[in-house]
Amino acid sequence: MLDIPVLISGGGPVGLTASLLLSRHGVRSLLVERHPGTALTPKARGINARTMEVFRQCGIDAAVRAAGLAEGGTGLIVWTETLAGREIERRVPGRAITKNLAVTPVKNCLCAQDDLEPVIRRFAESAGPGTLRFNTELTSFSQKPGAVAGTLTDRITGEEMPFTARYLIAAEGAQSRVRRELAVNMIGEEKVYDSVNILFQADLTRWVAHRPAALYFVEQEDLRGTFLTINGSDRWGFLIHGPKQYGWKPQDFTPEFCAELIRKAVGVSDLDMSVLGISPWEASAIVADRYRFGNVFLTGDAAHEMPPTGGFGLNTGVQDVHNLTWKIAAVLRGNADEKLLDSYHAERQPLGQIITRNSLANALSMGRTARQSNVLPRREFLNEQGLIFGVSYESTAVVPDGTAPLAVEDPVTEYVPSARPGSRAPHAWLRRGDEQISTIDLFGPHFVLLAGRDGDAWRRAAQAIGPSWPPLIAYTVGGDSALGDPDDNWHHAYGVDIDGAVLVRPDGHVAWRSRSSASSPQQVLRTALDCLLGRMPAIA
């Protein structure tokens, strides 16, 4: 009988990241994946800057970037009649505009999923105490008080292994067995449009080198598709939009027919190429009405299926487990009440709905469901800075400070840094000795208290908290402290006076804030932690 604290079902980017994060929290886990190894096809490619911040905190961002396309290789989005023919328009994605790059120490990355997964797997396997088993499938499970029990099956030998786990994380993707067994109610629209992904090899350098882009949209009366950059030279994806609109069925997409369509889209009838893979699929825009079912948690595509327009699927899933794993760790260590785990649904499910609706709106604006003359997307497409950085949670795992949310004209595209509790803790450059570091670099598998240069009482209070609370690291910022603030911008970014303080959760979101000092800082801090960890009623 296997007895493990956390079982992770699914070994894609979401499950692998969950394993790595739990290991960083010191939690033993077992990841099982039914396939013999990591992905064999590119699938998702775009990793947004918020996810790269997560990878940076895990120490794997450089390896991910090295596995992906070289920086600068995808600076544009291009619309053409054919790659070799007339260009309709080109745009610089809003996410890449200089003012937006100033809100984070990292940049987006294009790394195809079959290149990304081996990187995360390597780090997850070496991290410990988590372990990974491929060719192993979760074949049955049931819940009992305080645990999940079931069977794992070795797909090579057929051997069945009973298990007991305190918690089960479902990261199996859109075909999730766990979601199906739980009969989860999904909100939204299923099968909103059809597509075909074609993986092929051809040297397209001649038509793309002068205008490096992540996406090349091809707009013809009888063919609409997108060239998806993988390595920027000879490995590509071609996504055909709405083949049913042209009377094409999945069985029509033979290698020969696919090659004919690609040559038509390039505009070169004798292009030398090889079709490597063909995958018909249908996009849905659905979100689970619950993310937590007792001791079972839905993450990634098991929790939300969204059209790929905007590139949010993989990113949302990775950020799901970033939110969940520190909470599981706190409960398993005895630092938090079980009620803390309810905040996973409260924080992530509403956001899943918002992102899914916007991904669908992107798709509809580009004619994914009907043939239309307007081929250019709505202005929000690839400009969703508000969705990427502006998320502000409201749950019992956040202690409000009485301030109102920042008002922005468009919460999808606009992001204004804020340290209001619930928000992502803003990026600000600091000095540690001769090294320039970001506030983002201070966050990881622990709580972090940041106090102003006259807030040493807060730092001492945090250091005296004791072992019954989660790991907590405290700093003062500015003055003669170890963290210098040469540009004096930290106080402004975090909205506190020189004797105020901010408490940041392990997922980089602000848990609590005090604008100035308090007469009993240790008691104030203890009360805040007790509230957000579910050990006493939440502060209204």
N, C-alpha and C positions, 0 to 999 in steps of 0.2 A: 504493500500500500504506500503510494506516494503521499506525503503530507507536506504541503508547501504553503507559505503565507499567501502568495499571489500566483495564479495561473493566467498566462496571457495566451489567448487563442488567436493566432494570426501573426505571420512573420514578415509583413510588409513594412514600409517606413514607420507606420504608427506603432505597430507592435514592437519593432526593434527599438524605437526610441523609448517606449515605455520600459523595456527591459533595462536599457542603459540608464535611464533616470532613476529607476528603483534601486539599481546597484549603487548609484551615487548617493542615494539616501540610506544605503546599508541594508536594504530589504532584499531578502532571498526570494527569487521568483523563478518560474519555469515558463519559457516560451515554447509553444508547439506550433509547427507549420506543416501543413499536409503535403506541400511540394518538396522535392528533394533539395532545393536551394533557393537562392534569391531570384528576383524577376529576370526573365529572359528577353523582355521587350521594353522599350523606353517608357510606355505609359505616361505618367506625369513627368513634367520636366522643370517647371518654374518653381523656385524656392524663394519666397518673398523675404524681405529684410527682417521681419519679426521672427520668422522661423530660423533665419541665419543667426539671430541673437540667441535663440535657444541652443542651436548647435555650438555657438561660441562659448556659451556657459558650460556646455558639456565637453569642451576642448576638442571638438571635431570639425570646426568650421573650415580650417585650413585644408584638411584632408578632403572635405566635401568640395571645396572650391577647386582643388587640384584635380579631382575626378571629373569635374564639369568642364564646360566650355570656357576658354580663356576670357578674362575680363575685357570688355570692349567688343566682344564678338556678336553682341545682340543689342545694339543701341537704338534700333528703329523698329517700327511696325510699318509694313509696306503693303499697298494694294496695287495689283497689276491686272492687266488682261491676260498676259502670259509672262512668265519670268523673262523670256527673251524679247517680249514686245512692249507695248505701251504701259508706262507706269501711271496709275490713276492718282495716287496720293501716298505720302509717307508722313509718319508722325513720330515724335519722340514721346514715349510713354511718360505720363505725369510722374510715375514712381521714380523716374530717373532724372528729374529736373533738380538742379543744384540745391534749391531751397529745401526740397524734400529730403535730400541726402544728408542735410545738416541735423536731422532729428534722430539719427542713429549712427553708431560707429561702424556699421557693416553695410554692405551692398547686397542687392538681389544676386541670385546665382542661378544659372541654367545648368542643371545636372540631371540627365535622364535617369529615370527610376532604376533601370538595370545597372547604371553606374553608381547611383546613390546607395542602394541597399547593401552592396558588399562593404561599403565604408562603415555604415552604421553597425552592420553585423560584426565586423572586425573589432570595433571598439566595445560593443556589447559583450562579445565573447571574452574579451580580455579584462573587462571591468570587474566581474564577480561582485557579489555572490550569486547573481543571476546566471541561469544556464539556458541554452537553446537546444531544441531537438527538432530537426527537420525530418521529413517523412513520417511525421507523427500528427495524428488528428484527434481533436476532441470529438468523440462520437456519441456521448450521452452525458447529461448532467441533471442534477436536481438540487434544490436548496433545502437546507435544514437549518435550525436555529444556529446562527453564528458561523455558517460554513456553506460551501458548495461541494458536492460530491458527485463523482461520475466516472467515466471511463475514457482513457486515451488508447488509441489503436495505432500500432506500428504498421504503416502501409506497405512495408516490404515483407515482414514475416507474418502479419496478421495477429501478432500477440496483443492481448488486451491488458491494460494496466489500470487498476482502480486508483483513484486519487481522492484526496480531500484537500481543499484550499479554503482559506479564509475569504478570499475575494477572487473573482473572475473578471478579467478585462477582455471584452470582445473586440478584437481588432481585425476581423476576418474579411472586411470589405462588404460590398453591396450584397453579396450572396451569403451573408452571415448565417451560419447554422444557429447560433445563439439567438439572434434576432427572430429567426423563424420559429424556434422552439418556444420563445417567450410570447409569440403572437403579438408583437409590438404594433401598436397603432401608428401608422405613418401619415403625417400631415403634408398635403401638397398635391402635386400632379405627377403621375407616373407616365413614363414613355412619351415625353413631350415632343421629341423628334428623334430621327434615326441618323446614324452616321456609319461610316466605314473608315477604319484606320488601316493604312498601308505602310509597312516598313519597307524601305528600299535602299539600294546602294547605287549611287550615280555621282559623278563629279559635276556639281553645279557651280563650282567656283567662278566660272566665267560670268555668271549672271547675278551673283550675290556678293562677291568680294568688295565691290565698291559701295555697297549699301547693306552692311551686316545687320540682320534683323532676327528677332526671335520667331516672328511669324510673317509669312508672305501669303497674303490672301489673293486668290485667283478668282476673278469675277468675269464669267462668260454667260451668255444667254442659256446655254445648255450644259453648263458645268460650273459649280461653285465648290471651291476647296481651299485648303490651306496647307502650304508647305511648313512643316514644323522642324526648326533647326535642332539638330542633335549634336553633330560635331562641327558643323559649319562648312564642311567640304563635301564628303562623299557618303555620309550616313544621314538619312532624312526620314521623316514621316510625312505622309500625305493624307490629310483628313478630308473626306468627301462629305459635304453637308447635304442632308435631306435627299438621299438617293431615291426614296419613294416618289419624290416630286417628279423624277424623270422616268418613272416606271421601272426602275431597277430593283431587283430582289437580291437578298444576300447571296443566293446561289449563283447569281450572274457574275460575281466578282472572282473570276478565275485569275491566275497570275497573268495570263495574256491580256485579259480585259483591263486589269489594273495597270499594266504597263502602257497600254494604249491611252488610258486616261491621263497618266502622268506625263507622257510625251505631249499630249494635247495641252496640258496645263503649263508645261515648260515652253511650249511653242517650238519644239525641235522634233521632227518626225522620226529621225534616225538616232535619237539619244541612246547611247550605250548604258544599259541599266539592268539591275537584277531585283526582282521582287522577293523580299525575305519573309514577309508575314502579312496576313490579311485578317482583320478582326472587325466584323460587323457588330454594332452595339446600339442601344437606345438610351438616350439621356433621360433621367428623371430629376425632379426637383421636389424631394420629399425629406422630411425630418421626423425622427421619432418624437412622440409626444412626451416620452419619459426617457431619460438617460440612465437612471438608476432603477434597478429592480432588485431590492434587497441587497444581496452581496454581489450582484452582477452589474457591470457598467458597460454601456455601449460607447465606443469611440470611433473616430474616423468615419469611413463610409458605412459602417454598421449602424451609425447614429444618424448620418445625413448623406444623402446622395444629391449632388448638385452638378449642373452642366459645367464643363471645363472652361467656359468663357470667363476669363478673369484669373484662372489658375488658383482657385482657393481650396480645392479638395484635399490634397496632400497637406497643405499648410494648416488648414483648420484641424485636421486630424492630429498632427504633431502637437499643435497648441492645446488640443483636448487633453492629451496625456500629460503635458507639462502642467496643466491645471490640476489633474487628478492625482498624480503620483505622490506629490508632497503631502497631500491630505491622507492618503492611505498610509504613508510612512508615519505620520504623526499619530494616527490612531493605533497602528501596530506597536509603536513604541510606548503607548500609554500616555502620550502627551495631550491627546485630544479625545473628546467624546465622539462616539459614532455619528452624532448629528452633524459633525463637520462635513461628512461625505455627502449630505444632501445639497450642499452648496455647489457641488459639481454640476448637477442638473440646473440649479438656479442661475448659475453663471454662464454655462456653455450652451444650453438648449435655446434660449432666446437669441443668442448670437448666431447659432446654427441656422435658425429661421431667417434672420436678416441677411446673412451671407448667401444662403440658397436663393432667396428671392432676388437678390441683386445679380447673382450668376445667371438666373433665368432671364432677367430683364436684359442683360447683356446679349444673351443668345437671341431673344426675340427681336431686339433692335437690329440684329445682323441678318434677319431673314432665315433663321434656322428652321422655322416651322412652315414657311410658305415662300414661294418665289416672289420676290419683290424687287423693285428697281433701286431702292435705297440700300446700298451695300456697306455704307460706313456706319460704325456703331455709335451708340449714344456716348456723350462726352465723358461719362463716368468710367468707361471701359479702360482698364489699366491705369486709372487715376484714383484708385480707392484708398488713399492714404488714411482716411478716417476709419475705414473698416480694418485696416492693418494695424494702426497704432492707437486709434482713438477709442478703443473698447474700454468701457468703464463698467465694472461689475457692481451689482447690487445684490447682496446676500448677507447671511449671518456671518460669513467669513470676512466681512468688511465692517469696520467701526466708523460710522459717519462722523464728520466733524462740523456739521451744520452749514457747510458752504454749498452753494447751488452749483449744478453742473455748468460747465462752460457752454455758452450758446454759440453755435456755429450755423452758418447759413445752410450748409450741406454736410451732414454728418458722414456721408459716404466718401466724399472727396477731400474734405478739410480735416486737418489735424492740428490742434493747438496743444502743445505740451502742457500737462497739468499733473500735479501730485495730489489732487483731491483723492481721498480714499476710494478705492475701486479702480483707479486708473493705472495704466502702465506707468511705472516710475520713469520719469524723463531721462533722456541721455544728457549728460553734461560732462565736459572734459575737466579732469582733475589732474593733479601731479602727485606722484608717489616717488619721492626721491628724484631721480633724473628721468623717470618714466612718466609719459602721458598715458592716463587710463581713462576709460569711460566709467560713469556710474554703473552702466550695464555690466561691466566686468566685476563688480563687487557682489553681484547676485548669483546664487547657486543653490546648493542643497541645504540651505539654512535661511533663517530670518536675518535681516540686516537692519540695524538701527543707524540712521544718519542724523547727527545732531549738528547744529551750528557751532561756530567757533567759540561761543560762550555757553555751549550746552553740555559741558563736561558732566554736569549732574545727571543728565540723561544717559550718557555713556556709562557712568559708574552704576546707575540703576540697572541698566541692561546686563552688565557684567555680574551683578549680584542676584540675578533672577533665580538661579538654581537649576538643578537637574530635572525637575518635574515639568519644565517647559521644553519645547523643541530647541535645537541648537540655534544660538543667537550670537551674531557678531556685531560689535558696535564700533562706530567711528565718530570722531568730530571732523568737521570739514572747514578748512580755512584757518587763518591765524598761524600758530606754530604747530598745528597738528600734523600727523603723518600724512594726511590727505590735504594737499594744498589746493587752493582755488584762486589761481593767479588772475583770472579774468573776473572774479567776484560775481559769477553768474549762477552759482548753485542755489543761493537763497532765493533768487528770483524764480528759477525754474521750479523749485519745490514749494514756494509759497510760504516760507517760514521766516521768522526773525532770527537774529544771531544766537538766540538762546532757545530756539524751537527744535523740534525733532520730527522725523518721519520713520515709520516702521514699514519695511518692505518684505513681502512674502517671498518664499522660494521661487515662485513663478514670475517674479518681477513686477507684481502689482502691489500698489500701496495698500496696506492693511489699516493703518491708523496714522493720524497726524496731529501734532500739537503746535500751533503757531508760535508759542512762546514757552517760557518755563512754567513749572508747576511747584506748589509748595511741598508736595510729596511725590516726586517723580517715580519712585519705585512702585508705589501703590497704584498710581495712574497707569503705569505700564503693565503691571500685573492684571489689573482689571480689564484693560484692553485685550490682552492675550487670552484671558479667561473667556471673554465674550466671543472672540473670533474663533476660538478653538471649541466652542460649544459647551464650555464648562460652567457657564452661567448665562442667564437670559441676555439676549443681544441688546445693545444700546440703541434706542430709537433715534 
